[in-house]
Each structure stands twice: as C-alpha cells, then as structure tokens.
Amino acid sequence: MDAKDFQLLNDLLEQRLDAERVAELGELLRNDPALAECYFAWLRIHQELIDKEAPVRPFSREELRAIQAVEQRFGDGSSVDTPNPSTVEPIANTPDQNAPPRLNAGRRRSSLRYMAFLLATAVTLLAVFALVSDWRHDDKRVASDSGVVPTVSSQTSGVVARVVKKIDCDWEEESWSVETSADIATGQQINLARGLLVIEFNSGAELTLNGPATLIATSDLSARLLEGQLSARVPPRGRGFRIETHAGDFVDLGTEFGMIVSAGGAVETHVFSGKVIAEPVLAGVGEMKNILLETGEAWAQSASGAVSDSIDAQPERFMRSAISREEAPLDPPPAGRGLALWFHAASRVQRDQRGNVSSWGDNLNSSNVKSEDAWQVAAEKRPIWVPDAIGGRPALRFDGFKSLVTEPIHLGADQTSAVVFRVDRDAARELVRQRSDYRELGVQLLNLNGPPHTVLQVNDDARLEARVHLGLLFQKPVPVDVGRLRSDLPVDGSAHVAVYSFDTQHSIARLYVDGNLISESLDAPDVGSTDSPRYLGSHYGRHGFGFTGDIAEILVYDAALTAQEAETMCVWLAQKYDIETPGPMPAEK
C-alpha cells in the first residue's frame, strides 16, 4: 500500500482519526478491495500480538485491589468481571520462568477495551468487505451515500497537549522526532513501552513520561496516570494542574514533582520544589484528609492501602526533561565559532539512584541557542559518574557497553571534535579481540551518526584513529571509510586531549593529541550534512563497541577549526585537567 493508506490504517488502529479522516478511510475501503484485505490481515496480527501480551491468568490480591480501586474511582463502563480478592489465591512472589508475562491492572483493562475496539472495527469492515466482494462481480453497482465506515474511539477532538520531545521512545513513527502526530486530544490514552515522552499541556504544564507507563490526557489542566512514572514542571499559569490516580488526586501549587503508580497499585508522589496538595482516597473509605507536601517531601500509599506521609523525596528516581543548572557557569572555550555541543562532567549531569548518568546536559553558549542533551533511558547502559577521575575533576566512565545519545542535531560537512579522555587499554584490547569480525572499529569515543559521519576511536593496538564513515556505496560490497588519521604511537593510560578537525572546503583533515599535530590528510572528501542523534562513548548500532575508559569533556563544532584554533583548544583543555604536553610526535606519512 502507499504511504497515505498506511498512515490512515495505522491511525485507525491507534484510535486517533478525526471524522474527516474516518470518512476518507471509509471511502478507500469501499473502493479498494486489496486495501480491505490488507487491513483484515493487519487486524489479525494486532489481535495475536494483544493475545500474546495479555494472556489470561489469575490476578494477585494486590492487582485485584488496584483494579477495584481504579474502577471505583474512575469507572470505564467495561463489563470485565473482577473476582473478589478474598476468594483468589495470591500469586507466589518467587518468579516462575515458565509462567506467562504478568499484566498489570491498567494495561489489562486497556487491552480488553482495545480488543473490543478491534472486534467492532472488524465487524464493520466485514460489511464493507461484503459490499466490495459484490462489486467485484457487478461493476455497475453504486455505493450508498451513507456507506459503512470504520468506528473509532469516543475521544473528543479537542487538543489539550502536544508532544514536544521524544527520548529514545516507542511513541508514533520515530523514537526521537516529533515532526508528526504530536497533538494529544482530550481523553487520548498514551501507552509508552519505553523511553521518555515530554508532553506540554495548553496550560503550560510539562509532563515527562517514563516508559513503561500509561497516561490519559483528561483536560488542559489534568491527566490521569494509570501506571508508570512521570515528572511534572508547572509554570505559574498552570497552577492547579492535577494528576489523577486511583489513590487520589495531586494538585500542583506551582512546582516540580514526580509521580509513580506501580503495577501492583502502589502510588507515590515526590515534591522536588514548591508545593503539592495530596487529596487521597481509599477503596471502601472514600475521601481522606488532604495533605500539603512541600519541597523535599513525599507521600506514598502501598498496594494494601497503608499510607506514609513523612518520607523524603527522591528526585534521583526520576528522569526529568530539565537537567539541573545549579552549578557555577563554566568558563567559555577559547574557540566559540560554530560550537554545537558541549558536555562537561562537572556540569548538568543527571544521575540515578545508583549514581549512574541518565542524562548529560549540553551547555548553552552564544553560538548555540538550542540545547541538545544526551540521554540513556536503559539503566543497565548508563555510564558511571566518577568525581575525581582526571586532574581532580569528574568524568564519565564507560566499559564498552555503556553509552549516551544526544537529541537530533544538525552538523554540516565541516566539523571539529575535541575530547578529554583516558583509555583503559587492556579492556579495549580484550573487547576488540573477542570479536569475530569488525575489529577495525575499535572502541569508539564519538560516533557522529550519519552516514556520512566522523568517528573518533581507539584501536586494539591503543592507537588513536579518526575517520569518515561513508556507509554502503554503489557497487561496493563492504562499507567505505575514508580519510583515516592514526597516531604512530599508542596512547598510554594517562589522560589526553584529542582534537579532530575535518575541513572539506580546503580538503584538509587534522588530528591533534595534547596540542601536537600527529596526523594530517590533504584529501578530505565532502561528507555532506546530517540531522540525527549523536553517540557519545559508543558505536551507533553495535553492543560492546563502545569506549573503555573515562571521558571528562566533549566539544563538537559545526565548523572546521583552524590549526591555530585547534592547538589553542588543546592547550586550554590540557591546562584545565593538568595534562602534560609532551614533545612533538611524528606525523603519519
């Protein structure tokens, strides 16, 4: 099918078609038998996936309590029978590797409602298909003006919010872009399996949803969290924004706070700054006394209904879209022309409960009005933050499997990368030599994702290498790399400064280490521009190809620095991190 038909069918399944587009799809289905058949196949696939995700199995007592609390509080008109918790044996806490996946209350009910939607749509489309089948044998038959069109959800068409940022998530077409499908309508349910989705409501309130999570946008000033985790930032004009849960509502008074609704039904709210009013309810009890929560305070209700209101907030449990800016301003680099990314381990680092880095903030500067931060939504892939790694200053520690990825950023053909690093040579050598292929990719400090794109890496012989990856080219059986620059000597285990400048206008590429030009090329090809996420400390698509060691600072320029600018940058960074500048190293021939 063509892209337009594909988008219409996809939007139907995601329940976001308005009346005009429903009519358009109905007309297509009436007149295109092949499209109708394709949709039947699509429905079958979706039904099988839902069956696989939500196999029928006994609920635990905690889940049954959560279901009853949600339905008592909100109700959804569903006819799903819910057994009495007192008559159902609880599921053992010990995991059973052969048991079907456990499905939480909110997602199970959502799947059942969605199945009902699919069945209703299928029944309607069967009528369309019958008409289409008749038209195959009688091309004189004319469709009725009223026709039969697919049904959609009952959500209203009013837009109450908009997606403003995607961080490696599974919402809509792309995991990072927000070019399409950004509007959120009243009553629209968001099912986010992974990643971060940042939503700005018309009231100005900004919610960062951490997957897996299920949220319903109920109005300009409210949302319902069925499951998962979110953080909220509410400006003065959004004062009074309300997060609804089965355990009660939480009303902002101009603040930043976080919410958690667990699969078992426990609810928590953590106030990072400002004030929040907790309006708790308890199944069988009704409304309870309101509680005012202030900065640093938290409130929690367990799955069994036990309430704790004298606990400390834990902001490190949340990934927030606004990365801290509380540190003292950084001294600007001596070369500011074209600076596009600037990451400093002493600035704007967001860490999780284990002290690992969940996001690294791009430092704003005069030549870059937009901040493209770096993120890692998977906890097991987050680098470690080390407070005194290089020259008494902090750095991020990578082990070949950790990585951070920036938000999409534009980089042109001319680029410069500067990195302060220390490599674990033994770990790098072992990691590379364990591979059956692609050993030439080394362990990668930077992969400015394209192709074409520049790469800075350390090879298994500990030589520093910079190159341009062109990808697969016409009539070339393997990917093509050009303009390789390598150090003649291996880099040792101490800290170093590397600057790689790529100038297509003058066909010159240079690699500097600790202020010395170590390699130069006079045939730098034009690599073109790219708009994509950029990878820090890792290869863009291969697990275990990342850097092994510490990275303290990264600067990426959307320009080729001159030789004098590059040398000045090397000296400035070396002095900052107490890195000795050795004598001149021989340039590679």
Secondary structure, DSSP 8 states (H G I E B T S, - for coil): --HHHHHHHHHHHTT---HHHHHHHHHHHHH-HHHHHHHHHHHHHHHHHHHHHS------HHHHHHHHHHHHHT----------GGGS----SS--TTS-----HHHHHHHHHHHHHHHHHHHHHHHHHHHHHHHHH-TT----SS----------S-EEEEEEEEES--SSS-SS--SSS-EEETT-EEEE-SSEEEEEETTS-EEEEEEEEEEEEEETTEEEEEEEEEEEE--GGGTT-EEEETTEEEEESS-EEEEEE-TTS-EEEEEEESEEEEEEEETTTEE---EEEETTEEEEE-TT--EEEEEE--GGGS--SS----S------S--TTEEEEEETTSSEEE-TTSBEEEE----BTTB-S---EE--SGGG--EEEEEEETTEEEEEEESS--EEE--EEE-SSEEEEEEEEE-HHHHHHHHHT-SS-GGG-EEEEE--SSSEEEEEE-TTS-EEEEEEEES-TT-SS-EEEEEEE-SS---SS-EEEEEEEETTTTEEEEEETTEEEEEES-------EEE--EESS-SS-TT-B-EEEEEEEEEESS---HHHHHHHHHHHHHHTT----S----B-
